[in-house]
Amino acid sequence: MYAEAAQAPAVVRAQLAANAGRVARLAERLRQAPPRAVLTCARGSSDHAATFARYLIETRLGVLTSSASPSVSSVYEVTPDLVGTVMLAISQSGASPDLLATVSRARAHGARIVAMVNAESSPLAQLADDLIPLAAGAEQSVAATKSYIASLAAIVQLVGSWARDAGIAAALENAPSLLARAFGLDWSAAVKELTGVNNLYVIGRGLGLGIAQEAALKFKETCGLHAEALSAAELRHGPMALVRAHFPLLIFTQDDESRAGVVELAGELAAKGAAVLIAGAEVAQAIVLPTGSAHPVIEPLLYAQSFYRMANALSLARGRDPDRPPNLSKVTETL
């Protein structure tokens, strides 16, 4: 896990260069024939990348984006009219039966299939109208790391090109060097705080929510730690009832319109005595995890990269093997 996460900067650099032409051509087609909606289709870490895609597409392009429920196609065998839509399918293996069933039925019902997949010879890649290879290389650890970062980078490259956003394009050029720096940041304070706990919340909002979801999954699969990912807005509802003195929360906040509200929430929680760890802002009485500043679209990638190194260390500190979580395999063949 550690070694593969460390490869992410080089993976992203190579991926962006290799995919530039095909992404530009796809972006032009999407501008010429704008979809009426985008559907995402993914499982596990890839679905957390899809959450990031939903916020990025809707905020930068104003195109309605929603997550497809694979069971609707694979179990209930129902598919709505998808003429004029794009289905964005994201997968490391491209082999999960329910994902393939969903994509196949979506294509038969009029959707254009854009696949972001690491295994370029996979069944999913063969189903795609447009293929964007993740080019992350072999990933031996069950816990996805570099393939998740590669998925985020591919999403940013596509949306930036589609929107003709020069700011995103320029920020993405610097992403590989920023990722390398992020992997070297010292998040050992989080390891110390979380080694002995059993439950925590992971909080994000907007572009940061998908990172919170990914972190919560990694806590569960590599650290044996029950973690629940929540939007900062949702925490203020029922889940707030569990927050008490010393209750741990890991909070991510990128520098965009959502930051003020997330920082306000973090301050309230820290003042109540909760054990708040925060990446992306300074909050009194909280443990501030070091981050670098970047374009708000890139910052979530950097937080994920710093988190992976910390999660690997936390897994070892808790006496677990981060590469071989119990009861899991690399390819999950959900039916």
Residue, then its C-alpha position, 0 to 999 in steps of 0.5 A: m500500500y505504501a509503495e503503490a501510493a508513493q507511485a501516484p505522482a509519477v502515475v498522474r504525470a504519465q496519465l495526463a500526458a498520454n490521455a491529453g489528445r483523447v480527452a480533448r477530443l471527447a471534451e469537444r464532442l461533449r461541447q458539440a452535443p451536450p448531454r442532458a445528464v451524466l450518470t456515474c457507475a462505480r463501486g468502492s473507491s471508484d464510487h468515491a471518485a464518482t462522488f467527486a465527479r458529480y460535484l465537479i461536473e455540476t459546479r463547473l458545467g451545470v450538468l445534472t449528475s447522479s449515481a446509477s444504482p447497479s441493482v436496478s439493472s443487475v437485479y431488477e432488470v430495469t433501465p430508464d430511457l437514457v437517450g442523450t445521457v452520458m454514463l461515466a463508468i469508473s473501475q480499477s478492474g473493469a470486471s465486476p458483473d453488476l457494473l458490466a450489466t449496468v453499463s451494457r443496459a445503459r448503452a442499449h437504452g441510449a447512453r454514451i459510455v465513457a469508461m475510466v478504467n485501469a485494466e485497458s483490456s477489461p470487459l468494461a473497456q470493450l463496452a466503452d464508446d470513449l475510453i480514458p485509461l487510468a494507467a496506474g499500473a498493477e496494484q497488488s494491495v487490496a486497498a486501492t491508492k494510486s488508482y483512486i488518485a488516477s481516477l480523480a486526476a482523469i476526472v479533473q482533466l476531462v471536466g477542465s477540458w470540457a469546461r475550457d477552464a484554463g485555471i483547472a488546466a494550469a493547476l493540473e500541470n502542477a498536480p504531480s509535484l504537489l502530490a509528491r510533496a503531499f505524500g511527504l507531509d507528517w500526519s503522525a499526529a493522526v496516527k497517535e490520536l486514532t491508534g486506540v479508538n474504535n469509531l470516528y466520523v470522517i467529514g467533508r463537503g462538496l468536492g471533499l465529500g468523496i475524499a471523506q468517503e474514501a478515507a472512511l473506507k480505508f479506515k475500515e478495510t486497512c485499520g479495522l476501525h469503524a468510520e462513517a463518512l458524512s457531509a458537514a451539513e448532514l452531521r448537524h442532523g441526527p449524527m451529531a447526537l453521537v458526538r461527545a467529549h473526545f469523540p474523534l472526527l477527521i475533517f477535510t476542507q478544500d479552499d472553496e465556497s464550502r470552507a467557511g461552513v466546515v471551519e465553523l463546524a470544526g470549531e464548534l466541535a473542538a470547543k465541545g471537547a471532541a477530538v477534531l483532526i482537520a486538513g485544510a484549515e487552522v482551527a483552535q483546539a483542533i489537531v491541524l494536519p499539515t497541507g499545502s495550498a493549491h487550486p481547490v479542485i486539486e486540494p482533495l487529491l493532495y489530502a487523499q495522498s497524505f491520508y494514504r501514508m497515514a492510513n498505512a502507518l495507522s494500520l501497522a500501529r493497530g497490528r494489522d496488514p494494510d495489504r491483506p485485509p480480512n475477508l476481501s479480495k482485489v476484484t469484488e464480483t458483486l452480482 
